[in-house]
Amino acid sequence: MKRITAIIKPFKLDEVREGLAGVGVTGLTVTEVKGFGRQKGHTELYRGAEYTVDFLPKIKVEVVVAEALVERAIEAIISAAKTGKIGDGKIFVEPVEQVIRIRTGETGEQAI
C-alpha cells in the first residue's frame, strides 16, 4: 500500500476528488494548508500599504491506495490539478506498512 499526498490549488479540489473517485479511490483526507515553493509568495496592496504574502493557501489531499491503484491515482490527480502555471503543486508517494479499520479491526487492503 502507498500513501499519496498531493498539494494542490484550492479551486482544483472538486476536480481532483472526482478524478480519484473515477479511478476507484473510495476515501480521502483534505487539509487546508499554507506554503510556498518556486512561487515564493506575492506582494499585495492593502489600504495603501504594500506587504508580502509569503505563504499561499493550498489544499493537501491524502489517500492510501493498494499498489495496483497507485499509477492511476497519480495520473488522475495530475490531469485534474494541472493548469500549466507555476504553483500547480506536488505529489508525494510513500509506503504504508499497515492499515487498521478501528470499527471492525480489518487490516491491510481490506481496511482501506
Stockholm file with secondary structure:
# STOCKHOLM 1.0

chainA/1-112         MKRITAIIKPFKLDEVREGLAGVGVTGLTVTEVKGFGRQKGHTELYRGAEYTVDFLPKIKVEVVVAEALVERAIEAIISAAKTGKIGDGKIFVEPVEQVIRIRTGETGEQAI
#=GR chainA/1-112 SS CEEEEEEECGGGHHHHHHHHHHTTCCCCEEEEEEECSTTCCEEEEETTEEEEECSEEEEEEEEEECGGGHHHHHHHHHHHHCCSSTTCCEEEEEECCCCBCTTTCCBGGGGC
#=GC SS_cons         CEEEEEEECGGGHHHHHHHHHHTTCCCCEEEEEEECSTTCCEEEEETTEEEEECSEEEEEEEEEECGGGHHHHHHHHHHHHCCSSTTCCEEEEEECCCCBCTTTCCBGGGGC
//
